[in-house]
Amino acid sequence: MKVQLWIVAVVLCSVSLMVSALPVSVFVVHCEPTNANPAMWLELVDLVLQADRYSIPLSIYFTPQWAEMISADEDKVAMLETWLASGHEIGCHHHGYWGTKDRGSTWDGYTNTPLEELDVEDRGRFLGTMEDFMEILNVLPGKRRSGCLGGANSSDDIDYPCQLEYSTNGHNLDDVAAAPEAIERNGCQIIEIGHGLIANQERGVLRNLYSTTSERVVFGVVGHVYNYADFPAVFVEWFRFLHELDKEGASRGTVSNILDAWETAP
């Protein structure tokens, strides 16, 4: 009997060490300004259901276009409240003016850049400053503490709101795993981590990288709602992989949860 108990203890200890050795992971969802519509809302609802199935806390980042759509519907607001209660986070996503010019994506209409500095053809698309941006986002349940507001483009740094303590950034595989970094943006002292696109999961690339990554970093993955609509199986495959490695979810969290613990850890 003592031998059996000793074997059980060794097995439990090994499992604990295996879980603790995993890099902590976050999964960020970007809700694009051009996709704030009922069909994409239903895709997001399904994405959250899949994440809950595998105990994956999501950091869901909305643009003002999404926030306005949600805040106008009591049922959608109530659903956000259930997501928060389940351990998900509601943050901010911003398509800055200068960054979208560089990348060829769509500006969300908000910036602190003076109107006269915008290209003439873009001035009619101006919707407000970043104070207006945050006012719209703050109507949603919960507190905004983290977000993805573009890269280190100095022209768009003027848009960073100091309410956000934590920032995420990146798309490439090289951006997936790194230790949190203390940086300054727009005079705000923040902590930033990277993330790479879920599309990198094809052919098991993310799985292989996660399995060989040190526990001393944060492993960040990001997907868009429209990505989930196009290839949901890739998301579910990644969620299942993380769950099988750590069924209790000790090595997963939202951006704010993980970075809160990271800052206070000895």
C-alpha positions as CSV (number, residue, x, y, z in Angstrom):
1,M,0.0,0.0,0.0
2,K,2.8,2.4,0.9
3,V,4.5,1.6,-2.4
4,Q,1.3,2.4,-4.3
5,L,0.9,5.7,-2.4
6,W,4.5,6.6,-3.2
7,I,3.9,5.9,-6.9
8,V,0.7,8.1,-6.9
9,A,2.6,10.9,-5.2
10,V,5.4,10.7,-7.8
11,V,2.9,10.8,-10.6
12,L,1.0,13.8,-9.1
13,C,4.3,15.6,-8.6
14,S,5.4,14.9,-12.1
15,V,2.0,16.3,-13.5
16,S,2.4,19.4,-11.3
17,L,5.9,20.0,-12.6
18,M,4.8,19.5,-16.2
19,V,2.0,22.0,-15.8
20,S,4.2,24.6,-14.0
21,A,6.8,24.2,-16.7
22,L,4.4,25.3,-19.5
23,P,4.6,28.9,-20.7
24,V,1.5,30.9,-19.7
25,S,-0.7,31.5,-22.7
26,V,-3.1,34.2,-23.7
27,F,-5.6,34.2,-26.6
28,V,-6.7,37.6,-27.9
29,V,-9.7,38.1,-30.2
30,H,-9.7,41.2,-32.5
31,C,-13.1,42.5,-33.5
32,E,-12.5,44.6,-36.6
33,P,-14.2,47.9,-37.3
34,T,-15.4,46.8,-40.7
35,N,-17.0,43.6,-39.3
36,A,-19.4,45.0,-36.6
37,N,-22.5,43.3,-37.9
38,P,-25.1,40.6,-36.7
39,A,-23.4,37.8,-38.6
40,M,-20.0,38.4,-37.1
41,W,-21.6,38.8,-33.6
42,L,-23.0,35.3,-34.0
43,E,-19.6,34.0,-35.0
44,L,-18.1,35.6,-31.9
45,V,-20.8,34.0,-29.7
46,D,-19.9,30.6,-31.1
47,L,-16.1,31.3,-30.6
48,V,-16.7,32.1,-26.9
49,L,-18.7,28.9,-26.5
50,Q,-15.8,26.9,-28.0
51,A,-13.4,28.6,-25.7
52,D,-15.5,27.9,-22.7
53,R,-15.7,24.2,-23.7
54,Y,-11.9,24.0,-23.4
55,S,-11.5,26.4,-20.5
56,I,-9.7,29.0,-22.6
57,P,-10.1,32.6,-21.2
58,L,-10.3,35.1,-24.0
59,S,-9.2,38.7,-24.2
60,I,-11.8,40.1,-26.5
61,Y,-10.8,43.5,-28.0
62,F,-13.6,45.6,-29.4
63,T,-13.5,48.7,-31.6
64,P,-16.0,51.5,-31.1
65,Q,-18.1,50.1,-34.0
66,W,-18.6,46.8,-32.1
67,A,-19.1,48.6,-28.8
68,E,-21.9,50.8,-30.3
69,M,-23.6,47.7,-31.8
70,I,-23.5,45.8,-28.5
71,S,-24.5,48.7,-26.2
72,A,-27.6,49.3,-28.3
73,D,-28.9,45.8,-27.6
74,E,-29.7,44.7,-24.0
75,D,-29.3,41.0,-24.9
76,K,-25.8,41.5,-26.2
77,V,-24.8,43.5,-23.1
78,A,-26.2,40.8,-20.9
79,M,-24.1,38.2,-22.8
80,L,-21.0,40.3,-22.3
81,E,-21.7,40.2,-18.6
82,T,-21.9,36.4,-18.6
83,W,-18.6,36.3,-20.5
84,L,-16.9,38.5,-17.9
85,A,-18.3,36.3,-15.1
86,S,-16.9,33.2,-16.9
87,G,-13.4,34.7,-16.8
88,H,-13.0,36.5,-20.2
89,E,-11.8,40.0,-20.6
90,I,-13.2,42.9,-22.6
91,G,-10.6,45.2,-24.0
92,C,-9.9,47.7,-26.8
93,H,-8.8,47.3,-30.4
94,H,-7.8,50.3,-32.5
95,H,-6.8,50.7,-36.1
96,G,-4.6,53.8,-35.9
97,Y,-4.6,56.2,-38.9
98,W,-0.9,56.1,-39.8
99,G,-0.6,52.4,-39.2
100,T,-3.4,51.6,-41.5
101,K,-1.9,53.8,-44.2
102,D,1.2,51.7,-43.9
103,R,-0.5,48.3,-43.9
104,G,-3.4,49.0,-46.2
105,S,-6.0,48.2,-43.6
106,T,-9.0,50.2,-42.6
107,W,-8.8,53.1,-40.2
108,D,-11.5,53.1,-37.5
109,G,-12.0,56.8,-37.6
110,Y,-10.5,57.8,-34.3
111,T,-7.2,59.5,-33.7
112,N,-5.6,62.3,-31.6
113,T,-3.7,63.4,-34.8
114,P,-4.8,66.9,-35.6
115,L,-7.4,66.9,-38.4
116,E,-5.4,69.2,-40.6
117,E,-2.5,66.6,-40.6
118,L,-4.7,63.9,-42.1
119,D,-4.8,63.4,-45.9
120,V,-7.6,65.6,-47.3
121,E,-9.5,62.6,-48.6
122,D,-9.6,61.0,-45.2
123,R,-10.8,64.0,-43.1
124,G,-14.5,63.2,-43.7
125,R,-14.0,59.8,-42.1
126,F,-12.9,61.3,-38.8
127,L,-15.2,60.2,-36.0
128,G,-13.5,61.5,-32.9
129,T,-10.5,61.6,-30.6
130,M,-9.3,58.8,-28.5
131,E,-11.2,60.3,-25.6
132,D,-14.3,59.7,-27.6
133,F,-13.0,56.2,-28.5
134,M,-12.6,55.3,-24.8
135,E,-15.9,56.9,-23.8
136,I,-17.7,54.5,-26.2
137,L,-15.7,51.4,-25.1
138,N,-16.3,52.2,-21.4
139,V,-20.0,51.9,-21.8
140,L,-19.5,48.2,-22.1
141,P,-19.6,46.0,-18.9
142,G,-16.3,45.6,-17.0
143,K,-13.2,47.8,-17.0
144,R,-10.9,48.4,-19.9
145,R,-7.4,47.5,-18.8
146,S,-5.7,46.1,-21.9
147,G,-5.8,46.5,-25.7
148,C,-4.1,46.2,-29.0
149,L,-3.7,49.7,-30.5
150,G,-1.2,49.1,-33.3
151,G,2.6,48.7,-33.3
152,A,5.4,51.0,-32.3
153,N,4.6,53.5,-35.1
154,S,5.6,56.8,-33.5
155,S,2.8,58.7,-35.3
156,D,0.1,56.5,-33.8
157,D,1.6,56.5,-30.3
158,I,-0.3,59.7,-29.7
159,D,-3.5,57.6,-29.7
160,Y,-2.5,55.4,-26.7
161,P,-4.9,56.0,-23.8
162,C,-3.3,55.8,-20.4
163,Q,-6.3,54.0,-19.0
164,L,-4.9,50.8,-20.6
165,E,-2.2,49.4,-18.4
166,Y,-1.4,46.5,-20.8
167,S,-0.8,46.3,-24.5
168,T,-0.4,43.5,-27.0
169,N,1.3,43.8,-30.4
170,G,2.4,41.7,-33.3
171,H,1.3,39.3,-36.0
172,N,4.2,37.1,-36.9
173,L,5.5,33.8,-35.5
174,D,8.4,35.7,-34.0
175,D,6.0,37.8,-31.9
176,V,4.4,34.8,-30.2
177,A,6.7,34.2,-27.3
178,A,8.5,36.9,-25.2
179,A,8.8,38.1,-21.7
180,P,6.5,41.1,-20.9
181,E,8.3,44.4,-21.5
182,A,7.8,47.7,-19.7
183,I,7.6,50.5,-22.3
184,E,6.3,54.0,-22.6
185,R,3.7,55.0,-25.2
186,N,2.2,58.5,-25.3
187,G,3.7,59.2,-21.9
188,C,1.9,56.1,-20.5
189,Q,3.9,53.6,-18.5
190,I,2.6,50.2,-19.7
191,I,3.5,46.5,-20.0
192,E,3.5,45.0,-23.4
193,I,3.5,41.4,-24.7
194,G,3.5,40.0,-28.3
195,H,1.2,37.7,-30.1
196,G,1.1,35.9,-33.4
197,L,-1.7,35.0,-35.7
198,I,-3.7,31.8,-35.1
199,A,-3.2,31.1,-38.8
200,N,0.3,30.0,-37.8
201,Q,-1.3,26.9,-36.2
202,E,-1.5,25.3,-39.7
203,R,0.7,22.2,-39.9
204,G,1.1,22.3,-36.1
205,V,3.6,25.1,-36.1
206,L,2.2,26.8,-33.0
207,R,1.9,23.4,-31.2
208,N,5.6,22.6,-31.8
209,L,6.7,26.1,-30.8
210,Y,4.6,26.0,-27.6
211,S,6.1,22.6,-26.6
212,T,9.6,23.9,-26.8
213,T,9.1,27.4,-25.3
214,S,10.4,28.4,-21.9
215,E,7.9,28.9,-19.1
216,R,9.6,32.3,-18.5
217,V,7.7,34.0,-21.3
218,V,4.1,34.7,-22.2
219,F,2.8,32.8,-25.3
220,G,0.4,35.0,-27.1
221,V,-1.9,34.0,-30.0
222,V,-4.4,36.3,-31.7
223,G,-7.3,35.6,-34.1
224,H,-10.0,37.7,-35.7
225,V,-13.7,36.9,-35.6
226,Y,-13.6,36.7,-39.4
227,N,-10.8,34.1,-39.1
228,Y,-13.0,32.0,-36.9
229,A,-15.8,32.3,-39.4
230,D,-13.4,31.1,-42.2
231,F,-11.6,28.3,-40.4
232,P,-13.1,27.5,-36.9
233,A,-11.4,24.1,-36.8
234,V,-8.0,25.8,-36.4
235,F,-9.2,27.6,-33.3
236,V,-10.7,24.5,-31.8
237,E,-7.6,22.5,-32.5
238,W,-5.5,25.0,-30.6
239,F,-8.0,25.2,-27.7
240,R,-8.0,21.4,-27.5
241,F,-4.2,21.2,-27.5
242,L,-3.9,23.6,-24.6
243,H,-6.7,21.9,-22.7
244,E,-5.1,18.5,-23.0
245,L,-1.8,19.8,-21.7
246,D,-3.4,21.5,-18.7
247,K,-7.0,20.6,-18.0
248,E,-7.1,22.8,-14.9
249,G,-6.2,25.9,-16.9
250,A,-3.4,26.9,-14.5
251,S,-1.2,28.0,-17.4
252,R,-3.8,30.2,-19.2
253,G,-5.3,33.6,-18.5
254,T,-6.5,36.8,-19.9
255,V,-3.9,39.5,-20.7
256,S,-4.7,41.5,-17.6
257,N,-4.8,38.5,-15.3
258,I,-1.5,37.1,-16.6
259,L,0.3,40.5,-16.4
260,D,-1.2,41.3,-13.0
261,A,0.4,38.0,-11.7
262,W,3.6,38.7,-13.6
263,E,4.1,42.1,-12.1
264,T,3.5,40.8,-8.5
265,A,5.4,37.5,-8.8
266,P,8.7,37.4,-6.8
